[in-house]
Amino acid sequence: MKYTKIEAKGYARQNMRGIWAAALTPFNDDLTINEDGFRANIHHWVEDLGIDGVFIAGKQGEFFSLSVEERKRTFDIAVEATSETKGANAGTIMSCSDQNLDVVLDLAQHAQNSGADYIVVHAPILHFVTDRDETVYEYYKYITERVDIGIAMWSHPDSGYLMSPELCNRIADLSNIVAIKYSVPRDMYTELSALAGDKILVSTASEDEWFDNIVELGWQLYLCSSPPYLIQTKSDRRMRTYTDLAFDGRIDEARAIRDSLEPIRQALKSTRPGGKPQAHQKYWQDLLGQAGGTVRPPMIALSDEEKDRTKAAFESCGLAI
């Protein structure tokens, strides 16, 4: 690791910045991981699109259909690929989320040993629990006591509940909790920013809200989803551009460029079938020349009609190829 456990918060504050993208895991037709394609995607994202960090084996990456060994393999590829990029120094954050706590710790230790920068662990799905906040606090405390790597919390509706700002603020006091991916309504993450913004980096996955969160909340981190590599190309890096302008305080210029991306956002949103987010985004990657490929069960592939609608929207959205 590049820092000690006690240095984790300070290291993240200095180095966990900018645009971090959640990687989709490309699969071959036989459902094996397309390792060469995965590596090429990361090179492209970092070198051509200026992405600052990659989030590996999360929900976008279909972690639920990967074996533990496959998840570890994606960690290794990501660390290797980011170290191979030319003229860039991208970070890595590995999703160690799992319902089995032993698996969480096994993945966390592997990430730590592999040279990853951080890990992320989502709030567990709980059963027959009445004292939820205390259970979740003890869950994160248990993990922090057993690994040294910086940890990001992750709260989202799929857990069946949302962690309150007060609970997140309490967990933020733990030694190596460095950030949170807080997939909640804006009033909740605004409140958490006020409560714990000096202890952890607060972020959310919405690109729609990223500009406003830089300007209004002083955020330094976009953590993270797929738009950074779906709404940009090597010759059209508008998300990178508006982010840098906003960081530099050139707000009006940044806003104009942010707004110019709306046709691309709508092309993505309007053609995405319910229940098929990974398949839709992988097909968009294919259209961009990235390695997308198929999805693994239980996820469902796009129909031909869905592909035709997506391709038509892609071709007319104004994204420069």
Secondary structure, DSSP 8 states (H G I E B T S, - for coil): --S-GGGHHHHHHHH--EEEEE----B-TTS-B-HHHHHHHHHHHHHTT---EEEESSTTTTGGGS-HHHHHHHHHHHHHHHHH-TT---EEEEE---SSHHHHHHHHHHHHHHT-SEEEEE----SS-S-HHHHHHHHHHHHHTT--SEEEEEE-GGGSS---HHHHHHHTTSTTEEEEEE-S-HHHHHHHHHHHTTTSEEE-S-HHHHHHHHHHH---EEEEESHHHHS-BTTB-HHHHHHHHHHTT-HHHHHHHHHHTHHHHHHHHHH--TT-HHHHHHHHHHHHTS--BB--TTS----HHHHHHHHHHHHHS----
